[in-house]
Amino acid sequence: MTAALVAEDVAKSYGGVTALDGVSLSVDTGEVFGLVGPNGAGKTTLVRALTGTTTTDGRVSVLGARPEAIEKSRIGLLPQSFSPAARLTARELLAQYAGLYDDARDPDAVLADVGIEGDAAEQWYETLSGGQQRRVCVAIALVNDPEVLFLDEPTTGIDPAGRRDLWTLLEGLAADGTTVFLTSHSMAEVERLADRVGFLRDGRLVTVGSPRDLIEAHGGRSRLLVETGDPADESGDEFGAAGDGRESGFEFDVRDVDVSTVGGRLVVEGVGPREIGDVVDALEASGVRFESLTWKQPDLEDVYLELTGESFEGGGAGVDAGSAGVDR
Ligand SMILES: Nc1ncnc2c1ncn2[C@@H]1O[C@H](COP(=O)(O)OP(=O)(O)OP(=O)(O)O)[C@@H](O)[C@H]1O
C-alpha cells in the first residue's frame, strides 16, 4: 500500500520549547491514524507540520509531495481552533467554502451529514451552540471531498449522540478510501475509529500500533471493580499480589488474581467473565459487603494511562463497551 503521509525526523521548537523532537511516521492511503497524548505533547504541531501550516526541520510528504505543493482540494483540515465568519449562516459558510473549489460537494448535503439541518442551517454561525459550531467546522473540512482529512480534536464540545453520528460519518469516509489523520483526547473515539494509534509524549512518538495490539501489550488484565462503600478502602493500600487473595484477608479460591484497593474501590485484577461468580462467592465468604460490581476489560484508556505514567484509578467511569455492571 502506498503511503499517503510520511514524516521523517520532524522537529520543531518554539523558542526554548521543544514541541516535536524527531517524529517519524507513515500513514497508508485509506488508513485512519489516531494521534493521542497529553496536553502540550505536540499533536497540533504535528498536524500543522503535516499540512504545511508551520515550518519544521525534517521531511514531510503528503500524497507524495511537499504539503505546500499539494492541490488544496485534495486535503481537508479541521484545525483545533477555527473561527469562520461569525455573521454568516451555516449554509452561507458552506457555500462560501464550496466556492473555493472547482468540484465541491453540495453544501446542504454536507451540512446534513454533520446533523445541521432546518433552522440551524439558517442561523448566524455566532448564534449556534458550541457543539453546532464544531459540526459546521467539520462540514467545512469535508466540503471539498478530500483524499486526506486532518481532524484536530473534531468532536470537542459535540454531544454524545452527535459524536456517535460523526463517528459513523468518518467510518463511512474511511470505508470509501479517505485517509484520516485524527487527534483526540477521547480514547473511545480513537479506539473505535483508528486502524493505528500513535502516542505522543514530550514531542516524541513513544509507540504506534493497532488499538488491539496496544491494549494487549499495555492495557493490563480484565478486572472486577468492587464498590465496598468502606472508607477503609480509601487508603490506597496494596493488598499485595496474592494469587489467592490470602494476603488481603480474603479466601480467594480463584487463581492468578491480584487484589488491591485503588481510589476507594477494591480492584480484583485478572478476572475473566467466567471467574466473576467465583470472586463474588469469595467476597461473600470473606464477609466483604459491597454496593456494586463492575467488570471492565482493558481498553485504550488503560493503555494511555500506562504509557503516560498516570496511575490507574479504578476507572469505572470510563466503562462502556464490553463491561457489565452488577448492582446489589
Ligand atoms: N505558536 C506557539 N508559540 C509558542 N509555543 C507553542 C506554539 N504552539 C505550540 N507551542 C508549544 O508547543 C508545545 C506543543 O503544543 P501543541 O499545541 O502541539 O500540543 P498538543 O499536544 O496539541 O496539546 P493539546 O492537547 O493541549 O491541544 C507546547 O509546549 C506549546 O506550548
The ligand as an SDF file (V2000), in Angstrom:
LIG
                    3D

 31 33  0  0  0  0  0  0  0  0999 V2000
    2.7250   29.2280   18.4570 N   0  0  0  0  0  0  0  0  0  0  0  0
    3.3810   28.7590   19.5230 C   0  0  0  0  0  0  0  0  0  0  0  0
    4.2560   29.5260   20.1950 N   0  0  0  0  0  0  0  0  0  0  0  0
    4.9330   29.0510   21.2620 C   0  0  0  0  0  0  0  0  0  0  0  0
    4.8000   27.8030   21.7470 N   0  0  0  0  0  0  0  0  0  0  0  0
    3.9400   26.9920   21.1200 C   0  0  0  0  0  0  0  0  0  0  0  0
    3.1820   27.4260   19.9950 C   0  0  0  0  0  0  0  0  0  0  0  0
    2.4110   26.3900   19.5770 N   0  0  0  0  0  0  0  0  0  0  0  0
    2.6590   25.3690   20.4160 C   0  0  0  0  0  0  0  0  0  0  0  0
    3.5800   25.7220   21.3410 N   0  0  0  0  0  0  0  0  0  0  0  0
    4.1110   24.8630   22.4000 C   0  0  0  0  0  0  0  0  0  0  0  0
    4.4940   23.6390   21.8140 O   0  0  0  0  0  0  0  0  0  0  0  0
    4.1350   22.5490   22.6540 C   0  0  0  0  0  0  0  0  0  0  0  0
    3.2370   21.5930   21.8820 C   0  0  0  0  0  0  0  0  0  0  0  0
    1.9840   22.2550   21.6740 O   0  0  0  0  0  0  0  0  0  0  0  0
    0.8120   21.5820   20.8490 P   0  0  0  0  0  0  0  0  0  0  0  0
   -0.2590   22.5970   20.7100 O   0  0  0  0  0  0  0  0  0  0  0  0
    1.3580   20.9760   19.6080 O   0  0  0  0  0  0  0  0  0  0  0  0
    0.3720   20.4140   21.8480 O   0  0  0  0  0  0  0  0  0  0  0  0
   -0.9210   19.4740   21.7970 P   0  0  0  0  0  0  0  0  0  0  0  0
   -0.4490   18.0910   22.0140 O   0  0  0  0  0  0  0  0  0  0  0  0
   -1.6970   19.7400   20.5690 O   0  0  0  0  0  0  0  0  0  0  0  0
   -1.7210   19.9680   23.0890 O   0  0  0  0  0  0  0  0  0  0  0  0
   -3.3050   19.9660   23.4230 P   0  0  0  0  0  0  0  0  0  0  0  0
   -3.6780   18.5510   23.7170 O   0  0  0  0  0  0  0  0  0  0  0  0
   -3.3820   20.8250   24.6310 O   0  0  0  0  0  0  0  0  0  0  0  0
   -4.0330   20.5290   22.2440 O   0  0  0  0  0  0  0  0  0  0  0  0
    3.5220   23.1590   23.8970 C   0  0  0  0  0  0  0  0  0  0  0  0
    4.5190   23.2710   24.8770 O   0  0  0  0  0  0  0  0  0  0  0  0
    3.0560   24.5260   23.4260 C   0  0  0  0  0  0  0  0  0  0  0  0
    3.0660   25.4560   24.4900 O   0  0  0  0  0  0  0  0  0  0  0  0
  1  2  1  0
  2  3  1  0
  2  7  2  0
  3  4  2  0
  4  5  1  0
  5  6  2  0
  6  7  1  0
  6 10  1  0
  7  8  1  0
  8  9  2  0
  9 10  1  0
 10 11  1  0
 11 12  1  0
 11 30  1  0
 12 13  1  0
 13 14  1  0
 13 28  1  0
 14 15  1  0
 15 16  1  0
 16 17  2  0
 16 18  1  0
 16 19  1  0
 19 20  1  0
 20 21  2  0
 20 22  1  0
 20 23  1  0
 23 24  1  0
 24 25  2  0
 24 26  1  0
 24 27  1  0
 28 29  1  0
 28 30  1  0
 30 31  1  0
M  END
$$$$
